[in-house]
């Protein structure tokens, strides 16, 4: 094989890999957005992960606020939904979330550090929305570039996919999901902002049985992304090929 051919295949592989990554990210972000509309399945996870029992154990131990364990399950679901709505609306309403144990006056659910962290989460979600639109803008042009260069040999595509996937799985296997979860927090949130909360210090963390709940949510988002990925991948290539044919006719 001549050097130009090798270079051509390398360029085609790189462009295809960029297109594949864009498709994966669009699938993940779309799955995330769709699952958020279902309140991240919190009532289901509440039962499956025994979050009610968890609240009964750690609610009375909270050093800042008390009484969460006195609320029925539906009120726990509502509190989680209020947090979810707030972080998906740029953090608006976080300080106004209250809970009211029987016979007590309403009281704020979140203390200052929790509000700050959830505002960071809201900012991250806003960046995720921006990333989605940027990727969507790049999606078809990169697909067109991949079509122009031609698909690299299947062994090249498989090698790139296996190396990328293997690296992620190796990291998860060696470090463990919890450590990976914590590392992402270090990368994504301001260094001087608290993001780790003991269950005894945070009704928010107790309510979510963090980070256990996030494992279930991540699994559903990953499954949804796997289902959406073929649509993004093939629709982009089909659209790119159609646009290219129209250009060739004109």
C-alpha positions as CSV (number, residue, x, y, z in Angstrom):
1,X,0.0,0.0,0.0
2,X,1.4,3.4,-1.0
3,X,1.9,6.2,1.5
4,X,-0.7,8.4,0.0
5,X,-3.3,5.6,0.4
6,X,-2.2,5.1,4.0
7,X,-2.5,8.8,4.7
8,X,-5.9,8.8,3.0
9,X,-7.1,5.9,5.1
10,X,-5.8,7.6,8.3
11,X,-7.7,10.8,7.5
12,X,-10.8,8.8,6.7
13,X,-10.5,7.0,10.0
14,X,-10.0,10.1,12.0
15,X,-13.0,11.8,10.4
16,X,-15.2,8.7,10.8
17,X,-14.1,8.5,14.4
18,X,-15.1,12.2,15.0
19,X,-18.4,11.5,13.4
20,X,-19.0,8.4,15.6
21,X,-18.1,10.4,18.7
22,X,-20.5,13.2,17.7
23,X,-23.2,10.6,17.2
24,X,-22.5,9.0,20.5
25,X,-22.6,12.3,22.4
26,X,-25.9,13.3,20.7
27,X,-27.4,10.0,21.7
28,X,-26.2,10.4,25.3
29,X,-27.4,14.0,25.6
30,X,-30.8,13.1,24.0
31,X,-31.2,10.2,26.3
32,X,-30.4,12.4,29.3
33,X,-32.9,15.0,28.2
34,X,-35.6,12.5,27.7
35,X,-35.1,10.7,31.0
36,X,-35.2,14.0,32.8
37,X,-38.7,14.5,31.5
38,X,-39.6,11.3,33.4
39,X,-38.2,12.7,36.6
40,X,-35.3,10.3,36.2
41,X,-37.6,7.5,37.2
42,X,-37.3,8.6,40.8
43,X,-40.4,6.8,42.1
44,X,-39.1,3.5,40.6
45,X,-35.6,3.9,42.0
46,X,-37.2,5.0,45.4
47,X,-38.6,1.5,45.6
48,X,-35.8,-0.5,44.0
49,X,-33.0,1.2,46.0
50,X,-35.0,1.3,49.3
51,X,-34.6,5.0,49.5
52,X,-37.5,5.3,51.9
53,X,-35.7,3.1,54.4
54,X,-32.5,5.0,53.8
55,X,-34.3,8.3,54.7
56,X,-35.8,6.7,57.8
57,X,-32.3,5.8,58.9
58,X,-30.4,8.9,58.0
59,X,-33.0,11.6,58.2
60,X,-33.0,11.7,62.1
61,X,-29.2,11.8,62.0
62,X,-29.0,15.0,60.0
63,X,-27.0,17.7,61.8
64,X,-28.7,20.7,60.1
65,X,-32.3,19.9,59.4
66,X,-34.8,17.3,60.7
67,X,-38.1,15.9,59.9
68,X,-37.6,14.5,56.4
69,X,-38.3,11.0,57.6
70,X,-41.7,12.1,58.8
71,X,-43.0,12.8,55.3
72,X,-44.8,10.2,53.2
73,X,-43.0,8.8,50.1
74,X,-45.1,11.0,47.8
75,X,-43.6,14.1,49.5
76,X,-40.1,12.7,49.0
77,X,-40.9,12.2,45.3
78,X,-42.2,15.8,45.1
79,X,-39.1,17.2,46.8
80,X,-36.9,15.4,44.2
81,X,-39.0,16.7,41.4
82,X,-38.7,20.3,42.7
83,X,-34.9,19.9,42.7
84,X,-35.0,18.4,39.2
85,X,-37.2,21.2,37.8
86,X,-35.0,23.9,39.4
87,X,-31.7,22.5,38.0
88,X,-33.2,22.2,34.6
89,X,-34.4,25.9,34.8
90,X,-30.9,27.4,35.3
91,X,-31.2,26.9,39.1
92,X,-34.3,29.1,39.4
93,X,-36.3,28.3,42.6
94,X,-33.7,26.3,44.5
95,X,-33.9,28.5,47.6
96,X,-37.7,28.3,47.5
97,X,-37.9,24.5,47.9
98,X,-39.4,23.7,51.2
99,X,-40.7,20.7,53.1
100,X,-43.2,20.6,55.9
101,X,-43.2,17.7,58.5
102,X,-46.6,17.1,60.1
103,X,-47.4,19.8,62.7
104,X,-44.4,21.9,61.8
105,X,-44.0,25.1,59.8
106,X,-42.6,24.9,56.3
107,X,-38.8,25.0,56.2
108,X,-36.1,25.3,53.4
109,X,-35.0,21.8,52.3
110,X,-31.5,22.9,51.2
111,X,-28.8,24.7,53.1
112,X,-26.4,27.1,51.5
113,X,-23.7,24.6,50.3
114,X,-26.4,22.4,48.7
115,X,-27.9,25.3,46.9
116,X,-24.4,26.3,45.6
117,X,-23.8,22.7,44.4
118,X,-27.1,22.4,42.7
119,X,-26.5,25.8,41.0
120,X,-23.3,24.3,39.7
121,X,-25.3,21.3,38.4
122,X,-27.7,23.7,36.7
123,X,-24.8,25.5,35.1
124,X,-23.5,22.1,33.9
125,X,-26.9,21.2,32.4
126,X,-26.9,24.6,30.6
127,X,-23.4,23.8,29.2
128,X,-24.8,20.4,28.2
129,X,-27.6,22.0,26.2
130,X,-25.1,24.3,24.5
131,X,-22.9,21.3,23.6
132,X,-25.9,19.5,22.2
133,X,-26.6,22.3,19.7
134,X,-22.9,22.7,18.8
135,X,-22.7,18.9,18.1
136,X,-26.0,19.0,16.1
137,X,-24.6,21.8,13.9
138,X,-21.4,19.8,13.3
139,X,-23.3,16.5,12.8
140,X,-24.2,16.7,9.1
141,X,-21.1,18.5,7.9
142,X,-18.8,15.9,9.6
143,X,-21.0,13.2,8.1
144,X,-20.5,14.8,4.7
145,X,-16.8,14.9,5.2
146,X,-16.8,11.2,6.1
147,X,-18.8,10.4,2.9
148,X,-16.4,12.4,0.7
149,X,-13.3,10.6,2.2
150,X,-15.1,7.3,2.1
151,X,-15.6,4.8,4.9
152,X,-12.3,3.5,6.3
153,X,-11.9,-0.3,6.2
154,X,-14.0,-2.2,8.8
155,X,-10.9,-3.3,10.7
156,X,-9.9,0.3,11.2
157,X,-13.4,1.3,12.4
158,X,-13.5,-1.7,14.8
159,X,-10.0,-1.0,16.1
160,X,-10.9,2.6,16.8
161,X,-14.2,1.7,18.5
162,X,-12.6,-1.1,20.6
163,X,-9.7,1.1,21.7
164,X,-12.0,3.9,22.8
165,X,-14.5,1.7,24.5
166,X,-11.8,-0.5,26.0
167,X,-10.1,2.5,27.5
168,X,-13.4,3.7,29.2
169,X,-14.2,0.2,30.5
170,X,-10.6,-0.3,31.7
171,X,-10.8,3.0,33.7
172,X,-14.2,1.9,35.2
173,X,-12.9,-1.5,36.0
174,X,-9.6,-0.3,37.6
175,X,-10.8,2.8,39.4
176,X,-14.3,1.7,40.1
177,X,-17.6,3.5,39.2
178,X,-17.5,5.6,42.5
179,X,-14.0,6.9,41.9
180,X,-14.8,7.7,38.3
181,X,-18.0,9.5,39.5
182,X,-15.9,11.5,42.0
183,X,-13.2,12.3,39.4
184,X,-15.9,13.8,37.0
185,X,-17.0,16.0,39.9
186,X,-13.4,17.3,40.3
187,X,-13.2,18.1,36.6
188,X,-16.6,19.6,36.2
189,X,-17.3,21.7,39.3
190,X,-15.3,24.6,40.8
191,X,-12.5,23.5,43.1
192,X,-13.7,25.7,46.0
193,X,-17.3,24.5,45.9
194,X,-18.5,21.6,48.0
195,X,-19.9,18.7,46.0
196,X,-19.4,15.8,48.5
197,X,-22.0,15.6,51.2
198,X,-22.3,13.1,54.0
199,X,-25.9,11.7,54.4
200,X,-25.9,13.1,58.0
201,X,-25.2,16.6,56.7
202,X,-27.5,16.8,53.6
203,X,-31.2,16.1,53.2
204,X,-30.5,16.4,49.4
205,X,-27.9,13.6,49.5
206,X,-30.1,11.5,51.8
207,X,-33.1,12.1,49.5
208,X,-31.1,10.9,46.5
209,X,-29.1,8.1,48.4
210,X,-26.2,9.6,46.5
211,X,-24.3,8.3,44.7
212,X,-26.3,5.0,44.5
213,X,-29.2,6.6,42.7
214,X,-26.9,8.1,40.1
215,X,-25.7,4.7,39.1
216,X,-29.2,3.6,38.3
217,X,-29.9,6.8,36.4
218,X,-26.6,6.5,34.5
219,X,-27.5,2.9,33.5
220,X,-30.9,4.0,32.0
221,X,-29.3,6.9,30.2
222,X,-26.6,4.6,28.8
223,X,-29.3,2.1,27.6
224,X,-31.3,4.9,26.0
225,X,-28.2,6.1,24.3
226,X,-27.5,2.7,22.9
227,X,-31.0,2.6,21.4
228,X,-30.7,6.1,20.0
229,X,-27.2,5.8,18.6
230,X,-28.1,3.8,15.4
231,X,-30.7,6.4,14.5
232,X,-28.2,9.3,14.9
233,X,-25.4,7.4,13.1
234,X,-27.4,6.2,10.1
235,X,-29.6,9.3,9.7
236,X,-26.6,11.5,9.6
237,X,-24.9,9.4,6.9
238,X,-28.1,9.1,4.9
239,X,-28.7,12.9,5.1
240,X,-25.1,13.6,4.1
241,X,-25.3,11.2,1.1
242,X,-28.6,12.8,-0.1
243,X,-27.1,16.3,0.2
244,X,-24.1,15.2,-1.8
245,X,-26.2,13.7,-4.5
246,X,-28.2,16.9,-4.8
247,X,-25.0,18.9,-5.1
248,X,-23.7,16.6,-7.8
249,X,-26.9,17.1,-9.9
250,X,-26.7,20.9,-9.7
